[in-house]
Every structure is written in structure tokens, then in C-alpha cells.
């Protein structure tokens, strides 16, 4: 059971990964969660640092698609600011949104990674979809009401992963 929640990698921040690191792993497309992964759940717009990082990745041939459980208006606003595509109401932890992106954009699963801040939604959805995953630390230590229950459950899973020596943060791939 623990394996369904174990990410392929754990990186402290999505913006710490360079295109050469992604390419070394054969990754051409980043599917990424929105809230607390790219932007704080309380912030309506991305930072300039994030915009610069996204544009840098795009200039290096890395495609980015936001896969979020949030509503269309919220996701679309950030996606437009970043110049990326998106899928809202993704239904994570079901693989629905990830599989929709793979089909819509004709992606090869071996060249895709799902990045997110939650084991119970992002990482489990990636596992169910058959793609690699990266867990990042949440941008802020607070969560929306909808996420608080997941975080309680996630803490129990983290403890089990730590006990099994399957939990460690890295600064790069």
C-alpha cells in the first residue's frame, strides 16, 4: 500500500530543477498541480520568478501543463499568466486529469512527470496513471478547508514512509 503513495522523487521546490535535469531523465512534459505547488493557494497570480522559470523551461523545449482539481476560472487565470495549457477539475486522486492530458496532447507516458505537493492526490493520481512523480514541499504551511483532511491522512502515510526509510528530500534529480 505504501508504494501507491511513494513519489518517484522528492524535490524541495519545482523551480530548483533545470531543463538539463529534466532532459537527463527523458522528461519532455511536466504536468503540475497548481495550488501550493506553483502558487500559494491564497494567491491569485504567479510570481515573476515562476514566470521566468516557466519561460526558461519552454525555451528549452519542456512543455508544462497544469493539472488541478480547482475550478476553471482559478486555473485558467494562472495558466494564461504563465502561457501554459491546463486541465481543471482533474478529479485527483483519480488519474482522470492526467490521462486526459496524455490523450489530448498525444504525450508519451515515459516522457511525462506529475509534480505536486500532496501524496494523497497528486502522487497517487500519477501512480494510477502510470507516470513518474515528483513531490515538492508546499509553498505555504496553510491549506484550504478542502485540503486539511488530506494533510491529516498524508501525515500518517509520511510517518510510515519514513519508518520504512522511503522518505528523503533532494535538492535535484
N, C-alpha and C positions, 0 to 999 in steps of 0.2 A: 504494500500500500504506500509506503514512503516514496517509492520510485515515482509515483504519479505526481508528486509534488516537488521532486528534486529538479532544479534547473540544470541546464547543461553547463552554464557559467553563472557566477555571481560577480557583478562589477558594481563598484560603488556608485557610479554615475554614467549615464548613457553618453554624455558629451566627452568622456575621457577616452573613448575608443576612436582610433584613427581609421581612415579608409584602408590603409595597408594592413591593419589587423583584421578588418572585415574580409578583405580580399584573400588574405592568407588562409582563412577558414572557408573560402569558397562562397562567401555570403555576398549576394548582389542586391537583395531586398531586405529592408528592415521593416517589419510590422511592429508598430509600437503602440502601447497603451498611451492614453492622454494624461489623465489626472494623476498627479504625484509621480509621474514618470517624465513627462516633457514639461509640464507646467503644474504649479500648485493647484489643487482642486478649487481654491478660492480665487485664483487669478483668471481674468478673462482672456488675457493675451500673453503670448510668449515673450521672453526676454530677447534683447538684441544678441546676447551670447548664443542663445539657442538658434535664432535665425541664422547667424553666421555659421554655426556648426552644420546646420541642415544644408545650407547653400554650398558649403565646402564639400560635404559628402556627395551632394548631387553633381557638383562639378567633377567629381572623381568617378562618376558612373554608378553610385549607390542610390537605389530607389527607396523612398520612405513612404509608408502608408500607415495612417493612424487607424487603429482598430480599438474602438471604445464602446463601452456599454452606455455611455452618456447619450443624450438626445442630439438630434441632427444639428440644431442651432448652435449648441455649445461646441460640438466637434468641428463643424463647418467653419466657424469663426477662427479657430486656431489653425485649421488646415489651410485656409486662404491666406492667413498671415505668413505661414511657412512655405506656401507654394507646393503643398503635397496633397495627395488624394486621401480619402478616408472612407471608413465604414463605421456608421454609428449604430447604436442598438445591437451590438455584436453578440449579445447573449452569453458572454463568457461566464462560467467555465465551459460551456458547450463550445465545440470547435467551429460553430456556425460562421462567425465573422471571419475567422482565419481562412476557412475553406472557401468562403465567398470571394475573398481577395485572391486566393490562389487561382480560382476559376476565372474570375473577371479579368485579371491581369496576366493570365497564362504563365503563372510562375512555376518554377521547378522547386519542389519542397526541399531538396538538398541545398538550394541556394537562398533559403529563407530563414530568418531568425525572428522570433517573437520576443520583444522586450517589454517588461512590465515590473511593477513594484509589488505585486501581490501573488503569492503562491496559489491561493485558493481560486483565483480567476485566470490571470494571465498565464501562469506557468502550467496549470492544469489544462487549460484550453490548448496550449501549444503541444503538450503531450498527446492529447486526444486527436489533434490534427496531424500528428506525425512530423512536427518541425522542431528544430532546436530552439532553446530558450535562454534568455538572459534575465536574471532577477537583478534589479537595481534597488538601491535604498530609496525609500520615499523622499520626495523633496522637502516635505514638511512633516512634523510629528503629529499633526491632527488629521482627522478624516471626516468625511461627510457621514451623516447618520447611516446611510446605506452601506458604508464600508466598515463601520465599527464592529459589527458581528463577525465579519470575515477576519478582521485583525485578531479578535479573540481566539478564533479557531486556528488561525495561522500561527499564533504564538505557541500553541500546543504542538503543532507539526514541526516548527523550528526547533523546539526543545528535543524532539525525537530525532530530527536530522543531526543536531549537534551531538547527541548521545551516541549516534551511530557513526560519528566522525564524517558526516556527509555535508557539512556546513562550513564554508570558508569564503571570505570576501577576497577578491583580487582587484588590482588596480588596472590590469589589462588582460587581454586574452592570452 
